[in-house]
Amino acid sequence: MASPAPVPDRPSRRAQHRQKTRDALLSAARTLFGRRGFEPTSMDDIAALAGVSRRTSFRYFPSKTELVFPHAEERILWFEQTLLAGGPDEPMDTLVERTFTALAAEFQRNKAELLLQRRLIEECPLLLAHERALDDRWEAALRKALSARLPAEHAAIWAGALFGVMRVVLRQWFAAEGKTDLAALGNAALRTVTGPWESPARRAEAAS
């Protein structure tokens, strides 16, 4: 008989308070960014709407930019783990399709947040520069995963090509206000790049 699943520890009151404060700051920031834009909104405005002091707001988010990209670090870590989840013997085309399908689902779940983020990025050069730095890290994660299967120089080329396709697909999705099927759109586009990697099983499936 299987053992019962362990009951997760309840977060402490302090942890609950910290999460509540963080959520309040994020909610206030999104409300004000949505109304005014990024640059006209100050940290004082955000703190006041969230009901906390300016000092407290900076303790949670050391810069206003971090309120636009609040989940950047955890999403990059998630992307790295997702790339590796299929194991070293996973066919290359399967790795790419599985990872992008998971990424599309993540974007769909957080569509409102990401659509606002995109609008703010397009309005502010500072945020655009920050996004490009983050993109370099996403591409580096993809390059690392591919380098386990390809020579380093080939991995760099393929990672750049695949990430370029992903950028174009996401641009189209954002332009459509997230109303298109991101997974279908992305995987169709990525197959134009991953064709040479297609496994015999995938070729047989496509031909049938």
C-alpha positions as CSV (number, residue, x, y, z in Angstrom):
1,M,0.0,0.0,0.0
2,A,1.4,3.4,-1.0
3,S,2.3,5.8,1.8
4,P,0.1,8.8,2.1
5,A,1.5,12.0,0.5
6,P,3.3,14.2,3.0
7,V,1.3,17.2,4.2
8,P,3.2,20.3,3.1
9,D,4.3,22.6,5.9
10,R,2.2,25.6,6.3
11,P,4.1,28.8,5.7
12,S,4.9,30.8,8.8
13,R,3.0,34.0,9.6
14,R,6.1,35.9,8.7
15,A,6.3,34.2,5.3
16,Q,2.6,34.8,4.7
17,H,3.0,38.4,5.5
18,R,6.0,38.8,3.2
19,Q,4.0,37.1,0.4
20,K,1.0,39.3,1.0
21,T,3.2,42.5,0.9
22,R,5.0,41.3,-2.3
23,D,1.6,40.6,-3.9
24,A,0.2,44.0,-2.9
25,L,3.2,45.8,-4.4
26,L,2.9,43.8,-7.6
27,S,-0.8,44.5,-7.9
28,A,-0.3,48.2,-7.2
29,A,2.5,48.4,-9.8
30,R,0.5,46.7,-12.5
31,T,-2.5,49.0,-11.8
32,L,-0.4,52.1,-12.0
33,F,1.7,51.0,-14.9
34,G,-1.5,50.1,-16.8
35,R,-3.0,53.5,-16.2
36,R,0.1,55.8,-16.5
37,G,2.9,53.8,-18.0
38,F,6.3,52.9,-16.5
39,E,8.2,56.2,-16.4
40,P,5.4,58.5,-15.0
41,T,4.9,56.0,-12.1
42,S,7.2,56.4,-9.1
43,M,8.0,53.9,-6.3
44,D,6.4,56.3,-3.9
45,D,3.1,56.0,-5.9
46,I,3.3,52.2,-5.9
47,A,4.1,52.0,-2.1
48,A,1.2,54.4,-1.3
49,L,-1.3,52.3,-3.3
50,A,0.0,49.1,-1.7
51,G,-0.2,50.6,1.8
52,V,3.4,50.2,2.7
53,S,6.3,52.6,3.2
54,R,8.8,53.6,0.4
55,R,11.5,51.8,2.4
56,T,9.5,48.6,2.6
57,S,8.9,48.7,-1.2
58,F,12.6,48.9,-1.9
59,R,13.3,46.0,0.4
60,Y,11.1,43.8,-1.8
61,F,12.0,45.3,-5.1
62,P,15.3,47.2,-5.2
63,S,14.4,48.9,-8.5
64,K,11.2,49.8,-10.3
65,T,12.4,47.7,-13.2
66,E,12.1,44.5,-11.1
67,L,8.4,45.2,-10.8
68,V,8.0,44.8,-14.5
69,F,10.0,41.5,-14.5
70,P,9.1,40.1,-11.1
71,H,9.4,36.4,-12.1
72,A,12.4,36.6,-14.4
73,E,14.8,34.5,-12.3
74,E,12.3,31.8,-11.5
75,R,11.3,31.6,-15.2
76,I,14.8,31.2,-16.4
77,L,15.5,28.5,-13.8
78,W,12.2,26.8,-14.9
79,F,13.3,27.0,-18.6
80,E,16.7,25.4,-17.7
81,Q,15.0,22.5,-15.8
82,T,12.4,22.0,-18.6
83,L,15.2,21.7,-21.2
84,L,16.8,18.9,-19.2
85,A,13.6,17.1,-18.2
86,G,13.6,14.7,-21.2
87,G,17.0,13.2,-20.4
88,P,20.2,13.0,-22.6
89,D,18.7,10.5,-25.1
90,E,15.7,12.6,-26.0
91,P,15.6,13.4,-29.8
92,M,16.5,17.0,-30.6
93,D,13.2,17.8,-32.3
94,T,11.2,16.3,-29.4
95,L,13.2,18.4,-26.9
96,V,12.5,21.6,-28.8
97,E,8.8,20.9,-29.3
98,R,8.2,19.7,-25.7
99,T,10.0,22.7,-24.3
100,F,8.2,25.3,-26.5
101,T,4.8,23.7,-25.7
102,A,5.5,24.0,-22.0
103,L,6.7,27.6,-22.5
104,A,3.5,28.4,-24.5
105,A,1.4,27.1,-21.6
106,E,3.3,29.2,-19.2
107,F,2.7,32.3,-21.3
108,Q,-1.0,31.5,-21.7
109,R,-1.3,31.2,-17.9
110,N,0.2,34.6,-17.4
111,K,-1.1,36.3,-20.5
112,A,-2.4,39.5,-18.8
113,E,0.9,40.1,-16.9
114,L,3.0,39.5,-20.1
115,L,0.9,41.6,-22.4
116,L,1.3,44.5,-20.0
117,Q,5.0,43.8,-19.7
118,R,5.3,43.9,-23.5
119,R,3.5,47.2,-23.7
120,L,5.8,48.8,-21.1
121,I,8.9,47.4,-22.8
122,E,7.9,49.0,-26.1
123,E,7.4,52.4,-24.4
124,C,10.7,52.5,-22.5
125,P,14.3,52.0,-23.8
126,L,15.5,51.1,-20.3
127,L,13.1,48.1,-20.1
128,L,14.0,47.1,-23.7
129,A,17.7,46.9,-22.7
130,H,16.8,44.9,-19.6
131,E,14.7,42.5,-21.7
132,R,17.6,42.0,-24.1
133,A,19.9,41.1,-21.2
134,L,17.4,38.5,-20.0
135,D,17.0,37.1,-23.6
136,D,20.8,36.5,-23.7
137,R,20.4,34.3,-20.6
138,W,17.4,32.4,-22.1
139,E,19.5,31.8,-25.2
140,A,22.5,30.7,-23.1
141,A,20.3,28.1,-21.4
142,L,19.2,26.8,-24.7
143,R,22.8,26.7,-26.0
144,K,23.9,24.8,-22.9
145,A,21.2,22.2,-23.4
146,L,22.1,21.7,-27.1
147,S,25.8,21.5,-26.4
148,A,25.2,18.2,-24.7
149,R,24.2,16.9,-28.1
150,L,26.2,19.0,-30.5
151,P,29.7,20.5,-30.8
152,A,29.8,23.8,-29.0
153,E,30.0,26.0,-32.2
154,H,27.0,24.2,-33.7
155,A,25.1,24.5,-30.5
156,A,25.6,28.3,-30.5
157,I,24.4,28.6,-34.1
158,W,21.3,26.4,-33.5
159,A,20.5,28.1,-30.3
160,G,20.6,31.5,-32.0
161,A,18.4,30.3,-34.9
162,L,15.8,28.7,-32.6
163,F,15.7,31.6,-30.3
164,G,15.3,33.9,-33.3
165,V,12.3,31.9,-34.4
166,M,10.9,32.1,-30.8
167,R,11.2,35.9,-30.8
168,V,9.3,36.3,-34.1
169,V,6.6,33.9,-32.9
170,L,6.2,35.8,-29.6
171,R,6.1,39.1,-31.4
172,Q,3.2,37.8,-33.5
173,W,1.4,36.5,-30.4
174,F,1.8,39.8,-28.6
175,A,0.6,41.7,-31.7
176,A,-2.6,39.5,-31.6
177,E,-3.1,40.3,-27.9
178,G,-2.4,36.7,-27.0
179,K,-5.5,35.4,-28.9
180,T,-3.6,33.0,-31.2
181,D,-2.6,29.4,-30.3
182,L,1.0,30.1,-29.2
183,A,2.0,26.4,-29.0
184,A,0.7,25.6,-32.5
185,L,2.1,28.7,-34.0
186,G,5.5,28.2,-32.4
187,N,5.9,24.5,-33.0
188,A,5.0,25.0,-36.7
189,A,7.6,27.7,-37.0
190,L,10.2,25.8,-35.1
191,R,9.8,22.7,-37.3
192,T,11.1,24.7,-40.2
193,V,14.4,24.9,-38.3
194,T,14.4,21.5,-36.6
195,G,13.6,19.5,-39.8
196,P,17.2,18.1,-40.1
197,W,16.9,16.7,-36.6
198,E,13.5,15.0,-37.1
199,S,13.6,11.5,-35.7
200,P,12.6,8.5,-38.0
201,A,9.5,8.0,-35.8
202,R,8.4,11.6,-36.3
203,R,9.0,11.4,-40.1
204,A,6.9,8.2,-40.3
205,E,4.1,9.9,-38.2
206,A,4.1,12.9,-40.5
207,A,4.0,10.7,-43.6
208,S,1.1,8.6,-42.5
